[in-house]
Amino acid sequence: MRSRAARPGILLEIPSTVRAALATALTYLFAFFFTFLMVSAACIASILGLRGVLTALVAAWARMPFWLVGRRLHIRGSERIARSGRYLVVANHSSMYDIPAMLAVMPNLAIMGREKLLRIPLFGFFLRRINYIPVDTSSIRKAADALRVAVERTQEGLSVGMFPEGTRTMDGQVHRLMRGFVRVLREGRLDLLPLRIDGTWTLKPKNHWYMDPRERIEVKIRPPIAYDRLAHLGDDEIVDMVRRQIMAHPGEQGATRMKRTDGWVFIVNPIAGNGFGASLVPTVKEMMARHGADGEVVLTKGKGHATELAAEHAAKGAKKIIGVGGDGTMSEIAQALVGRRGVTFGAVPAGTGNDFIQILGFPDRLDEELWDIFFQAAETGMDVGRCNKKYFINGMGLGFDAQVAMDNYHMENGGEVEKGSSKAKYTWHIVKNILFYHEKPMRVTLEGRTVEQCSFLNTISIGRRMAGGIFITPKAFADDGLLDVCMTDPLSVPMRFKELISFSRQTHLSDPVVHYHQVNKVTFEFDDKAPAHLDGEVTFAQRFDIDILPKALRVIYNPKGPHYFGKPGV
C-alpha cells in the first residue's frame, strides 16, 4: 500500500512542550500570511483560467498548516482513488485541521463547510473559485439549500466532501451522523469514499487555542463503495455503514481512544419513574458501547444505596459517576462526590419531577442527539447547598412544601422516613395543606440580622425549578456562590391559591407578600422539631444552618442547552 506525506516540518526533534509552544506561535504568526500569498496566487490562476495551477495551489495550501506545526501529513491508501471517479468523500470531524486534511487527499473537491468563512475578504473569493459549498445552519431551509447546491456540483462532474457529524466533536469520538449526506449520495449517484482522520483532535481540538503536535497525523482512505452496492440499502443502513467506516478500526491509531480509560459508572435506580429507570438500562449500555465509554452499570437496591455505590466506585478510581433516576437518586449520589477531586458527576433523568436536570441544560428525557452531547462530557463547576452537614444540589424547603413532602412519606423502622405515596395522594396532600396548613413561628437569621416571623413558604435553592416544574427562584445561577431564598408572608387560604397561580406563571416576584434574597448563608430556628425537604427528601430538626459550597461539584452539562450556569466551564 502506498503512503504519501507532506514535507516534514522543522520541529520534529524538539521536546514536546517546547514544540507545542513553537507550533502555536508559528501558526498564529505565519498561517494567515502564507494563506494570503496562496489565495492571491490562486485567485490570479482562477481569473486566467489556469485550472491545473489552481488545483496545485490548493494542494500546497492544504499541507501548509501541518508543515507549520512540524508534522507530516501521512495519507494511506491513495491508490484506491480512481482518477475518473466521482465520489462523496466523508470523514470524521474533530478539528479545524480536518478540512485541509481532506483537501490534501483530493484538492479539486467541492467541500462543504461553514458559511461564515465566505465573509473573510479575498479568502471568501478564493473559496468560491474552488467550488466551496457554504452551509448556513441557522434554519432547516438554508441547510437544505446547501445540500441542493452539493447535488448540482455532482451533476457538473465534481466530487463532494462532507463531514456527516455536522460539527466538530468535543472528545474526538464519532458521534451522531446527520442524514443530509445520504441525499447527496443518492441524487448525485456517487460512489462513497470514506476517510478516517487521526491526530488532528490532539493537535487542535474544538475550543482550544493552542496546537499540540505530539501525535502522528494520518488520513486513511478506506476502500470506495460503489453506488450500485449502496442504491438498494435503506438510509439507516447507509448511515450505519458510514459510521463504521469513519470510526477507528482495531489496531489503528485512533482505536486507543475508542476504549476510554476514564471509568464511567452508571448508577441506576430501577424503580425511578415507576420503573422507567430499569427500562433505560439497555439504552445506557448501548450508548456506552456506541461512544466507547469503558465502565459498568449498577443498580440500587434501596434508600441510601446510591450514596454507597458512588463512594465505592469513586474510591476505586471511577472518573465519571452518572446517576440514572429522579432528583432523589441524584441527591444521594452527590452526597458522596461533593468536594471530591478527579470525579465528575452526570445525570440521566428517569424520574417523574426531574427538576435538578434543568440546571445542567438537559430536558426530562434524552434523545439520540442529546446522548451524543452527554458523552462529549463538557464539564463545569457547580455550587452545592449544605444544611446541617447534609448536601442539596437543587433546593430545599421549609413550611408548606416541607409539610407536603412529609405527608407524602410514612414513618417506619423506628421513625425513619420512607417514601410511600402515589401521585394521586401527593396531589391530595398539596390540596389538604393549602386548606389546613398552619404557619409556625420561627427565627430567621439572614444578611446579618435575626427576625421572628411566620411564613407559608421558604425555599432555598441552587437551581430555579422545584415541585416538578415551578420556577420558584428564577434568578438563580448554579455557579454564583449564592443561595437564592424565596419566602412568603403568612397567607390566607384565598391568598394561597392566588400565590400558587402567581408562582406557576412566574409573576410572584412582583407580589408584596413574596420576599427574595441572594445570600451565602441563612439560619432557620423553630421552637420544636420541624420538617424540611432537601431535594425532596424529608429531614427533621429544630435548627437549620444553611450555607453554600461554591463549585464543590464537577458536573457534565449541556453547553448548547438552557443551563443555569453564568460562567460555565470554570
C-alpha positions in Angstrom: 0.0 0.0 0.0 1.4 3.3 -1.0 1.7 6.2 1.5 2.4 9.7 0.6 3.2 12.5 3.1 3.7 16.2 3.1 7.2 17.5 3.6 8.5 17.2 7.2 8.3 20.3 9.4 11.1 22.0 11.3 10.1 21.0 14.9 10.3 17.2 15.0 13.3 16.8 17.1 12.3 19.5 19.7 10.9 18.4 23.1 7.1 18.1 23.1 6.3 21.1 25.4 8.6 23.4 23.5 7.3 22.1 20.2 3.7 22.8 21.2 4.6 26.4 22.1 6.6 26.9 18.9 3.8 25.2 16.8 1.2 27.6 18.3 3.4 30.7 17.7 4.4 29.7 14.1 0.8 29.0 13.2 -0.6 32.3 14.5 2.3 34.3 13.1 2.6 32.8 9.6 -0.6 30.8 8.8 -2.5 33.9 7.7 0.5 35.3 5.8 1.0 32.1 3.8 -2.7 31.8 3.2 -2.8 35.3 1.9 0.0 34.5 -0.6 -1.6 31.3 -1.6 -5.0 32.8 -2.0 -3.6 35.7 -4.1 -1.9 33.4 -6.5 -4.9 31.1 -6.6 -7.2 34.0 -7.5 -4.9 35.1 -10.3 -4.8 31.5 -11.6 -8.6 31.3 -11.4 -9.1 34.6 -13.3 -6.7 33.4 -16.0 -8.4 30.0 -16.3 -5.3 28.1 -15.2 -7.3 25.3 -13.5 -4.3 23.0 -13.1 -2.3 25.7 -11.3 -5.3 26.4 -9.1 -5.5 22.7 -8.0 -1.8 22.6 -7.3 -2.0 25.7 -5.1 -5.0 24.2 -3.2 -2.9 21.1 -2.6 0.0 23.2 -1.4 -2.2 25.3 0.9 -3.8 22.1 2.4 -0.3 20.8 3.5 0.9 24.1 4.9 -0.8 24.0 8.3 0.8 20.7 9.1 4.2 21.9 8.0 3.9 24.9 10.3 3.3 22.7 13.4 6.2 20.4 12.5 4.2 17.3 11.4 4.0 15.2 8.3 0.5 14.6 7.0 0.5 10.9 6.2 -2.0 9.7 3.6 -2.5 6.0 3.3 -4.4 4.3 0.5 -4.2 6.9 -2.2 -4.0 4.2 -4.8 -7.7 3.5 -4.1 -8.8 6.7 -5.7 -9.7 6.4 -9.4 -8.7 9.5 -11.5 -12.1 9.5 -13.3 -14.1 8.6 -10.2 -16.9 10.7 -8.8 -17.1 10.4 -5.0 -18.9 11.5 -2.0 -16.0 11.9 0.4 -16.9 11.6 4.1 -14.8 11.8 7.2 -14.9 12.1 10.9 -14.6 15.7 12.2 -13.0 16.7 15.5 -10.7 19.6 14.5 -10.4 22.6 12.1 -7.4 20.7 10.6 -9.7 18.1 9.1 -10.7 20.4 6.2 -7.1 20.8 4.9 -6.5 17.1 5.5 -9.5 16.3 3.3 -8.3 18.7 0.6 -4.9 17.2 0.7 -6.4 13.9 -0.4 -8.5 15.5 -3.2 -7.5 19.1 -4.0 -10.3 19.5 -6.6 -13.0 18.6 -4.1 -16.2 20.6 -3.7 -16.1 20.6 0.1 -18.9 21.7 2.3 -18.2 24.0 5.3 -19.3 26.9 7.4 -21.0 29.8 5.6 -19.2 32.5 7.6 -15.8 31.6 6.0 -17.1 33.3 2.9 -17.2 36.6 4.7 -13.4 36.7 5.0 -12.0 39.2 2.5 -10.2 37.6 -0.5 -10.3 34.2 1.2 -14.1 34.1 0.6 -13.5 34.8 -3.1 -10.9 32.0 -3.2 -13.4 29.6 -1.7 -16.0 30.3 -4.2 -13.4 29.7 -7.1 -12.7 26.2 -5.8 -16.4 25.3 -5.6 -16.6 25.6 -1.8 -20.2 24.9 -0.7 -21.2 27.2 2.3 -23.6 25.7 4.9 -25.8 28.0 6.9 -27.3 26.0 9.8 -29.4 28.9 11.1 -32.5 27.3 9.5 -33.6 23.9 8.0 -34.4 25.6 4.7 -30.9 27.2 4.4 -29.2 23.9 5.2 -31.4 22.1 2.6 -30.3 24.8 0.1 -26.6 23.8 0.7 -27.5 20.1 0.0 -29.2 21.2 -3.2 -26.0 23.0 -4.3 -24.0 19.9 -3.5 -26.1 17.8 -5.7 -25.7 20.4 -8.5 -21.9 20.1 -8.1 -22.1 16.4 -8.6 -24.1 16.9 -11.8 -21.2 19.1 -13.0 -18.9 16.1 -12.6 -17.3 17.1 -9.3 -16.7 15.0 -6.2 -18.2 16.4 -3.0 -16.7 16.4 0.5 -18.8 16.3 3.7 -18.4 15.8 7.4 -21.6 13.8 8.3 -21.4 14.7 12.0 -22.2 18.3 11.1 -19.8 19.9 13.5 -16.5 19.2 15.3 -16.9 16.8 18.2 -15.6 17.8 21.7 -13.9 14.5 22.6 -12.5 13.1 19.3 -15.2 10.4 19.1 -17.5 9.8 16.2 -21.0 11.0 17.3 -24.4 11.1 15.7 -24.4 11.4 11.9 -26.7 13.8 10.1 -28.6 12.3 7.2 -28.1 15.0 4.7 -25.1 13.2 3.0 -27.5 10.4 2.1 -29.5 12.7 -0.1 -26.3 13.9 -1.9 -25.2 10.3 -2.4 -28.5 9.2 -3.9 -29.3 12.2 -6.1 -25.7 12.5 -7.3 -25.4 8.7 -7.8 -21.9 8.9 -6.3 -19.5 6.3 -5.1 -18.7 6.6 -1.4 -15.1 7.3 -0.3 -14.8 7.2 3.5 -11.8 8.7 5.2 -10.6 8.2 8.8 -8.6 11.2 10.1 -6.4 10.7 13.2 -4.2 13.1 15.2 -6.0 16.3 14.4 -8.1 16.2 17.6 -5.0 16.2 19.7 -3.4 18.8 17.5 -6.2 21.3 17.8 -9.5 20.3 19.5 -12.5 22.5 19.4 -12.5 25.5 21.8 -8.7 25.2 22.3 -6.4 28.0 21.1 -3.1 26.2 21.2 -1.6 23.5 19.0 -0.3 20.2 20.4 1.6 18.2 17.6 2.5 15.2 19.7 0.5 12.7 17.7 1.1 11.3 14.2 -1.4 12.9 11.8 -2.8 10.5 9.3 -5.6 10.1 6.8 -6.6 6.6 6.0 -8.5 6.2 2.7 -11.0 3.3 3.1 -11.9 1.2 0.1 -14.5 3.0 -2.1 -18.0 1.6 -2.0 -19.7 1.6 -5.4 -23.1 3.4 -5.8 -24.7 0.3 -7.2 -24.0 -1.5 -3.9 -25.5 1.4 -1.9 -28.6 2.0 -4.1 -30.6 -0.8 -2.6 -29.8 0.0 1.0 -32.0 2.0 3.3 -31.0 5.3 4.8 -30.3 3.8 8.2 -28.2 1.1 6.7 -26.1 3.7 4.8 -25.7 5.8 8.0 -24.5 2.8 10.0 -22.1 1.8 7.2 -20.6 5.2 7.0 -20.3 5.4 10.8 -18.4 2.1 10.9 -16.1 3.3 8.1 -15.1 6.6 9.7 -14.6 5.2 13.1 -11.1 3.9 14.1 -10.7 0.2 13.4 -8.9 -2.2 15.8 -5.2 -1.7 15.7 -5.4 1.8 14.2 -4.1 4.9 15.9 -7.5 6.3 16.9 -8.6 3.0 18.3 -6.7 3.7 21.5 -9.3 6.5 22.2 -12.3 4.3 21.5 -11.8 2.3 24.7 -11.8 5.1 27.3 -9.8 4.8 30.5 -11.8 7.4 32.4 -14.0 4.8 34.2 -17.7 5.6 33.6 -20.1 4.2 36.2 -23.9 4.5 35.7 -25.8 4.1 39.0 -29.4 3.3 38.0 -32.4 3.5 40.3 -34.6 0.8 38.7 -37.9 2.0 40.4 -37.4 5.7 39.3 -40.2 7.0 37.2 -42.5 4.0 38.0 -39.9 1.6 36.5 -38.6 3.9 33.7 -35.2 3.7 35.3 -35.0 -0.1 34.8 -36.2 0.3 31.2 -33.3 2.6 30.5 -30.6 0.0 31.3 -30.4 -1.4 27.7 -30.2 2.1 26.3 -27.4 3.1 28.7 -25.4 0.1 27.7 -26.0 0.7 24.0 -24.9 4.3 24.3 -21.8 3.4 26.3 -20.7 0.9 23.6 -21.5 3.4 20.8 -19.4 6.2 22.4 -16.6 4.0 23.6 -17.3 4.6 27.3 -15.5 2.0 29.3 -17.3 1.2 32.6 -20.2 -0.5 34.2 -23.9 -0.2 35.0 -25.0 -0.9 38.6 -28.5 -0.9 40.2 -29.5 0.5 43.5 -31.3 -1.8 46.0 -32.9 0.7 48.3 -32.7 4.1 50.0 -29.1 5.3 50.6 -27.6 2.6 48.3 -26.8 5.1 45.6 -24.6 7.0 48.0 -22.8 3.8 49.0 -22.2 2.9 45.3 -20.9 6.3 44.4 -18.5 6.3 47.3 -17.3 2.8 46.5 -16.7 3.4 42.8 -15.1 6.8 43.4 -12.6 5.1 45.8 -11.9 2.5 43.1 -10.9 5.3 40.7 -14.0 5.9 38.6 -13.7 9.3 36.9 -17.3 9.8 35.8 -20.2 8.7 38.0 -23.6 9.1 36.4 -27.0 8.9 38.1 -30.0 7.4 36.3 -33.1 8.2 38.2 -35.0 11.1 39.7 -34.0 14.0 41.9 -33.7 11.8 45.0 -31.2 9.5 43.2 -29.1 12.4 42.0 -29.0 13.9 45.5 -27.9 10.6 47.1 -25.0 10.2 44.6 -23.9 13.8 45.1 -23.6 13.2 48.9 -20.6 11.0 48.1 -19.0 13.2 45.5 -19.1 16.8 46.9 -15.6 18.1 47.2 -14.0 15.0 45.7 -11.4 15.9 43.2 -10.9 13.9 40.0 -14.5 12.8 39.8 -17.3 14.3 37.6 -21.0 13.8 38.3 -23.5 13.4 35.5 -27.3 12.9 35.4 -29.6 10.9 33.1 -33.2 11.9 34.0 -35.5 9.0 34.7 -37.8 10.3 37.4 -41.2 12.0 37.4 -40.3 15.5 38.5 -36.7 15.9 37.1 -36.1 19.4 38.5 -32.4 19.0 39.0 -31.6 18.1 35.4 -32.8 21.6 34.3 -29.7 23.1 36.0 -27.4 21.1 33.6 -29.3 22.2 30.4 -30.8 18.8 29.6 -34.6 18.1 29.3 -36.6 15.5 31.1 -35.6 12.8 28.5 -32.6 12.3 26.3 -32.9 11.6 22.6 -30.1 10.4 20.4 -28.6 13.8 19.7 -28.6 14.6 23.5 -26.9 11.4 24.2 -24.1 12.5 21.9 -23.8 15.8 23.7 -23.9 14.0 27.0 -20.9 11.7 26.1 -18.9 14.7 24.9 -18.8 15.3 28.6 -18.5 19.1 28.8 -17.7 19.9 32.4 -18.2 22.8 34.8 -18.1 23.6 38.5 -21.4 23.7 40.4 -22.4 25.1 43.7 -23.7 22.8 46.4 -26.0 23.8 49.3 -25.3 22.4 52.8 -27.9 22.1 55.6 -26.8 20.7 59.0 -24.0 18.7 57.3 -26.3 17.3 54.6 -26.0 18.5 51.0 -28.6 19.6 48.4 -27.9 20.2 44.8 -31.2 21.7 43.6 -33.1 23.1 46.6 -34.6 22.7 50.0 -37.8 23.9 51.6 -39.4 24.7 55.0 -43.0 25.3 55.5 -45.8 24.4 53.2 -43.7 22.4 50.7 -41.9 20.5 53.5 -45.2 19.6 55.1 -46.4 18.2 51.8 -43.2 16.2 51.4 -43.6 14.9 54.9 -47.2 13.9 54.4 -46.1 12.2 51.2 -43.9 9.9 53.3 -44.7 7.5 56.1 -42.8 6.6 59.2 -41.2 3.2 59.5 -38.4 1.4 61.3 -38.3 3.5 64.5 -39.0 6.8 62.9 -37.1 6.6 59.6 -38.8 8.5 56.9 -39.7 6.4 53.9 -41.4 7.4 50.7 -44.8 5.6 50.2 -47.3 7.6 48.3 -48.9 7.6 44.8 -49.2 10.7 42.6 -52.9 10.9 43.4 -52.1 11.0 47.1 -49.4 13.5 46.5 -51.9 15.8 44.8 -54.3 15.3 47.7 -51.5 16.3 50.2 -51.0 19.6 48.3 -54.7 20.4 48.4 -55.0 19.4 52.0 -52.1 21.7 53.1 -53.3 24.6 51.1 -56.5 24.4 53.1 -55.3 23.4 56.6 -51.5 24.1 56.9 -50.7 26.4 59.9 -47.5 28.6 59.6 -45.1 28.0 62.5 -43.3 30.8 64.3 -39.5 30.8 63.6 -36.4 32.9 63.9 -34.6 33.7 60.6 -31.1 35.0 60.5 -30.5 36.5 57.1 -28.0 39.1 55.9 -26.7 39.7 59.4 -29.9 40.2 61.3 -32.4 38.0 63.0 -36.2 38.4 62.8 -39.1 36.4 64.2 -41.8 35.7 61.7 -44.2 33.1 60.3 -44.0 32.1 56.7 -46.1 30.0 54.4 -43.3 29.1 52.1 -39.5 29.1 52.5 -37.4 27.9 49.5 -33.6 27.9 49.4 -32.2 27.0 46.0 -29.2 26.3 43.9 -31.4 25.8 40.8 -34.6 27.5 39.7 -37.2 24.8 39.3 -38.9 22.9 42.1 -42.0 20.8 42.6 -41.9 19.2 39.2 -41.9 22.4 37.1 -42.5 25.6 39.2 -39.8 28.2 38.9 -39.7 29.5 42.5 -36.2 31.0 42.3 -35.9 32.3 38.7 -32.8 34.4 39.4 -30.7 31.5 40.5 -27.4 30.6 38.9 -25.7 27.4 40.0 -22.2 28.8 40.0 -22.5 32.3 41.5 -21.7 31.3 45.1 -25.1 32.4 46.4 -28.2 30.8 47.8 -31.4 32.1 46.3 -34.0 32.4 49.1 -37.7 32.9 48.3 -40.1 33.5 51.3 -43.7 34.5 51.7 -45.7 36.2 54.4 -48.4 34.1 56.2 -51.2 33.7 53.7 -54.9 33.2 54.0 -56.4 30.3 52.1 -57.6 32.5 49.1 -54.2 34.2 49.0 -52.5 30.7 49.0 -54.4 29.8 45.8 -53.6 33.2 44.3 -49.9 32.9 45.1 -49.6 29.4 43.7 -51.0 30.7 40.5 -48.5 33.5 40.5 -45.7 31.0 41.1 -46.8 28.8 38.2 -46.9 31.9 36.0 -43.6 33.2 37.3 -45.1 36.6 38.3 -44.7 36.1 42.0 -41.6 38.2 42.5 -43.6 41.4 42.0 -46.1 40.4 44.7 -45.6 42.3 48.0 -46.1 39.1 50.1 -43.1 37.5 48.4 -39.5 38.3 49.5 -36.4 37.3 47.6 -32.8 37.2 48.8 -29.4 36.1 47.5 -27.1 35.2 50.3 -24.3 32.8 51.2 -25.8 31.6 54.4 -29.1 31.6 56.3 -30.5 30.1 59.5 -34.0 29.0 60.5 -34.8 28.1 64.1 -38.1 26.7 65.4 -39.4 26.1 68.9 -39.8 22.4 68.2 -38.5 20.0 65.6 -39.9 20.9 62.1 -39.8 19.1 58.8 -37.7 20.2 55.8 -37.0 18.6 52.5 -33.6 18.5 50.8 -34.0 17.8 47.1 -37.4 16.2 48.0 -36.0 14.0 50.8 -37.5 14.7 54.3 -35.5 15.5 57.4 -36.3 17.0 60.8 -34.5 19.5 63.0 -35.2 22.4 65.4 -32.4 24.5 63.8 -31.4 24.6 60.2 -28.0 26.1 59.4 -27.7 26.5 55.7 -24.7 27.7 53.7 -23.2 27.2 50.2 -20.1 25.4 49.0 -19.0 27.3 45.8 -18.3 25.0 42.8 -17.9 21.9 45.1 -19.1 19.5 42.5 -17.9 18.9 39.0 -20.8 18.1 36.6 -21.4 17.2 33.0 -23.6 19.9 31.4 -25.1 20.7 28.0 -23.3 23.8 26.7 -25.9 24.1 23.9 -28.9 23.8 26.3 -30.7 26.3 28.6 -28.4 25.6 31.6 -28.2 27.6 34.8 -24.5 28.5 34.8 -23.4 32.1 34.5 -19.7 31.2 33.8 -19.7 27.6 32.5 -16.6 25.7 32.0 -14.8 27.1 35.1 
